[in-house]
Amino acid sequence: MNRSEGLVQRRNIIRDSGDGVNKESQNKEKKQDHDEEIDEGDSKETRLTLMEEGYTSFWNDCISSGLRGCILIELGLRGRVELERAGMRRKALLTRKLILKSDTPTGDVLLDEALKHLKETDPPETVQSWIEYLSGETWNPLKLRYQLKNVRERLAKNLVEKGVLTTEKQNFLLFDMTTHPLTDNVTKSRLIKKIQDAVLTKWVNDPQRMDKRMLALIFLAHASDVLENAFAPLNDDDYELAIKR
């Protein structure tokens, strides 16, 4: 499979669960900033945004679109944006427009930058369009100003501050490059374990009953063609079951 097709190849898969995810967001309108369902022991863990979880979990040709998708969903989880209703025509998830609910700053630089762009846009644009705009992959020169630049580097710095990554200088031929290798394997291992548990021991055959943040991370990892990496350590039986689900 060509990884560069990423999100586009999975539109049909995402469409199947689009309505369920939208209903969940409507039922939780009263919850704001940190609308996260976490286990009791998670309070002592390093708290990561969805973008940081995505950065830690996957890295390939689709990372740019994947991280922009994380940003949009994080804004939705924090009550800043919502999807327009599917309507009688049952629009696909990527073709539904993003509606601004609140322009209150989140305190996260990347999220607030994206929120500012959303606020300035009228009429609203679709999810697919916003992923293209924020990635700078649009053919419309008037929309290039919406591109979020240096997203990976900015996320890496956030993760360095949280002790998940570290900063090193490495020499590649004649050039010195700054890299951010993983230093906290526990955080990544815990995140992968949660993904595995979500489709195995804690599996519920209903998207509306799943933790929204975990469901979003699984969808984005699948769309970025890296979900199988999280299942690689499983035994053959669990791996086959996880892939089927």
C-alpha positions, -999 to +999 in steps of 0.1 A: +000+000+000+013+035-008+016+052+025+014+087+009-023+082+002-028+081+039-061+097+050-076+097+015-075+059+012-093+055+045-123+078+038-147+049+034-135+034+067-138+067+086-173+073+070-187+043+088-181+057+122-186+094+114-221+097+127-213+079+159-184+102+167-205+133+160-232+121+183-207+116+211-194+152+207-230+165+209-237+146+241-207+161+258-212+198+250-210+208+287-175+194+291-147+218+281-109+218+280-099+184+293-128+162+284-108+130+288-118+097+302-088+082+318-080+054+342-075+061+379-037+055+377-034+079+347-033+110+369+003+104+377+013+099+340+028+125+317-002+143+302+001+146+265-021+163+239-035+142+210-008+157+188+020+147+212+005+112+215+004+110+177+040+123+174+052+097+199+032+068+183+039+072+146+063+086+121+060+081+083+051+099+051+016+106+064+027+123+096+020+158+084-017+151+076-020+129+107-008+156+131-031+182+116-059+157+121-049+154+157-050+192+161-086+194+147-098+165+169-081+180+200-100+212+194-132+192+192-124+173+224-118+207+241-152+220+230-138+246+205-152+232+173-178+207+162-189+190+129-219+201+111-248+177+112-246+148+087-281+157+074-304+136+053-277+130+027-254+115+054-223+133+044-190+116+049-168+127+078-142+145+057-168+164+037-186+179+067-178+214+077-160+224+109-181+248+130-165+271+155-182+267+190-158+288+211-128+310+204-115+309+240-078+302+239-067+267+250-033+277+263-016+255+237+003+275+210-005+251+182-041+247+191-046+284+195-030+292+161-053+267+144-082+281+163-074+316+151-074+304+115-108+287+120-122+319+135-111+340+105-127+317+079-162+324+067-180+304+054-168+273+073-146+248+055-146+210+055-124+187+075-106+176+044-099+212+034-086+222+068-062+193+068-049+205+035-047+241+046-029+234+079-005+211+060+002+237+033-008+212+007-035+234-010-034+247-046-052+278-035-025+305-029-050+325-007-051+296+018-014+291+022-014+316+051-032+290+071-003+266+071+010+256+105+048+256+101+074+236+120+047+215+137+070+185+143+098+206+158+074+225+180+058+193+192+093+178+198+102+208+220+070+203+240+079+166+245+114+175+255+100+198+282+078+170+294+108+146+296+095+123+269+122+132+243+157+146+245+177+168+222+209+157+205+232+169+178+241+143+151+265+146+122+251+135+088+280+137+063+289+174+064+259+187+083+250+188+120+214+181+126+193+184+157+174+152+166+150+143+193+153+106+203+129+090+227+142+091+263+110+080+282+102+045+268+076+041+296+053+068+282+054+053+247+050+017+259+020+028+281+004+045+251+009+014+229-005-008+256-036+014+259-042+011+221-038-027+223-062-029+253-088-008+235-092-034+208-086-065+230-093-067+267-114-034+268-130-038+235-166-026+232-183-032+198-198+003+198-179+035+188-202+056+209-191+038+241-154+040+234-132+067+249-132+095+224-095+103+227-085+067+222-109+062+193-095+092+176-059+080+181-067+046+166-084+062+136-055+085+130-029+058+134-049+036+109-052+065+085-015+071+087-009+034+080+010+027+112-016+011+134-001-023+127+031-011+144+013-010+177+001-045+173+034-060+162+044-071+198+012-091+202+011-129+198-004-143+166-039-148+179-042-114+195-027-097+165-052-113+141-081-104+164-069-068+168-065-064+130-100-077+124-115-052+148 
